[in-house]
Amino acid sequence: MPVIAIIGAGPGLGIEIARAFGTKGFTVALIARNATKLDLLAAQLQEEGIEAAGFPADIAQRDTITRAFAQIKERFGRVDVLEFSPADRALGATSVLDVDPSTLGPQLDFYLHGGIHAIKQVIPDMIEAGSGTILVTNGAGAIDPVPFLADINIAAAGLRNWTLNLHNELSQHGIYVAHVAISAWIGSGHPDAEASAIAAAYTKLYETRTEPELHYIALEK
């Protein structure tokens, strides 16, 4: 069975992405910091007939990410699809006029440096296999920045840039890479802002394997 690893798995979009791929025959590896919550999510998926397991790791602690992917490979085999969408709300946000190295550094370390390290865990096996999919999720500020989220937007834009570069570089190896920017208040009541609707867009990207980027917009009721 193919394997999808979801970094930043939670009870909203993460589990819906897991369901969307799980119903298509994927085994699901859930990665996040809280082991108890991961076990609950995995149990929920297993009750629905989807093989799933949690692998606790913290994107800010590189060794835990390395260890998690080694455990996934040992238990399930190589990762066929990686979805990257962690968040750390404890980092807060800084407005554009207040950005300085002290506020920007933690955002870069978490989103950009953490993303590079995590994604590079799967690239060698994908190159060796000549196939694979990497889907990197950000807020819309990666494309259209807003002043009050300036430092987060800078980090997201850097990760977006690297993701688009990966799309160009890895296509020659049979690997599909795409950036997903979400402009939506997930669960706000707009039908297209429901987590299940957004998750369906991920399976469509996986199946079509053409566009390097999706800007998913669902803001107006």
N, C-alpha and C positions, 0 to 999 in steps of 0.2 A: 504493500500500500504506500502511496506517496505521503510525504510528511510536510506539514506546514508548522513553522515555529512563529509564534506571535510574541513579540517583545513589548511589554507594557499591557499585557492582557488584563482585562477588568470586566465588570459586569455590564458594561455598555457596549461600545463598538467592538471591543476585543472579543467578547463571547459570540457576538453576532457574526463576526468574520470567521470565527472557529466553526460555528454552525453552517455557514454558507459553504465552506470548504469541506467540512465533515460530511455533509449530506452528499457531497460529490465523491466520497470515498477516501478522503484524506484522514490520516492519523494526525492528531493535534498535540503539539507541545506548547504549553503555556508558560511564559516567562514573566515574572514580576517579583517584587520584593517580599510580599507577604505570603508565606507558605500556606497558612491556614486558608486564606481566600482562594489561592490557587487550587487547593484540594477541593474546596466547595464547587468551584467552577468546573473542574475536571469531573467531579462526581455527577454534576448536572448534565454534562455532555454525555457521559457514559450511560446515564439513564435514558438518554435519547438514542442510544445505539451508536454513538461516536466514540471511537477509541481515543482517549485523551489522558494526559498526565501533566502535572505541574513541575516546574524546575525553578526553584527560587534563585534569584540573582538580582543584583543591583547594577544598573548601567553605570553608576558612578564608581563602582568597584570592579575594575577590569578583570581581576582574577576570577570573580564569581561568574562573570559572563563566559569567560573561557571554559570554566569548569562545567557550566550548564550545557554548553554545546557539546562538550565531550560526553556528558551523560546522555544527551539526546541521541547522539550518534550510536552510543553503545546500546541503548535500549531499542531505538526505532530504526536506525540506519541514517543515511545522510539526509539533510534537509533539502526538499525540493522547492519549497516556497518559504521565503522569509518576509514577514510583515513587521515593520518597525514603527512603533508609535508610543514610546514611553513619555511620561510627563512627570514633572516634579514641581507641584504648586508651591512647595516651601521656598523655592527660589524667588518667588515674587516677580515683579516687573518694574522696569525703570523707564521713565519718560525720556523722550529724545534729547532734551536739553540737559538731562542729568546723567546720561550714560558716561561712564569712565571705565578704565580697566578693572577696577574693583567690582563693578556691577556686571560688566560684560564677561569677565573671566569665568565665573561659575556657569553661566549659560552656554558658553562655548565648550566648556569641559563636559557638560552633561549632554547637550544635544549634538554638537558637531563631533567632538573627540569621542564621545561615547558611541555615537552612531557609526563612525568610521571603524572603531574597534569591533563592534558587534557584527557589522555587515561583513567585515573581513574574515569572520569565523567561518562563513559558508562559501566564500568565493572560490577557494582552492578546490573543494570537492565538486562544485558546480562546473568549473573549468575542466576538471578531469572527466566528468560525466558528459560534458558537452550540452548541458541543459540546466535549467533552473530559472526561478523568478524571484526578484527582489522588489518589494513594494514599500516605499518609504513615505510615511504620513507626517504632515505638518499642518499647522493652521494656515489660513489664507495670508497671514502676514509675511510668509516667505516670498509671496509674489507681490502683494499689495500692502506694504507696511503701514502701521498706524502709530501715531506718536506715543501713546501711553504704553505700548508694548515694545519699545524700541530695541532693548537689548535682546529680548527673546526673538524678535524678528531678524536681527542680525545673525544670530546663531542658526535660525531656521533657514535663512537665505543661503548661508554657507553650506548647510547640509543639502539643500536643494541643488546648489551648483555642483557639488560633488556627485550627487545622484544622477544628474543629467549627463555628467561626464562619464559616469559608469555605464549609462545606457549606450552611449556611443562606443565605448571601448569594449564592453562585454558582449555586444551583439554578435561580434565575429566568433565568439565561443559558444553561441547558441543560448546565451543567457539574456533574459528579458528583465530590464530594470525600469521602474517608473516611479515618479514622484506624485503623491496625492496631496493636494492642498484643499482643506475642507473649510468652506464658508457656510457654516450652519450651527445653530444652537441645537445640538443633538437632543432629541426628546422634547422639543419645544411645542409640538403639536402640528407642525407642518408635516404632511405625510412623507415628503422626501427627506425630512430631517430625522426620521426614525432610524435608529441604528441598523435595523434589518435592511432598510432601503439602501443605506450607504454601503453596507457590506456587500450587497448585490453588485455594486459597481466594481468592487475588488475582484469578484469572480469573473466579471466581464473583461476586465483588464487582463486577467490571467488567460482567458480563453482567446482573446483577440491578439494580444502580444504585439501591438503596433505602436501606440502612442507613448511618448516618453513622459507625458504629464497629463494629469486630470485635475482640473479645478472644479471641485464639486460644490455647487452653489444651491442652497435651499434656505433662503432667508425671508422671503415674503410669504404671508399666508394667503 
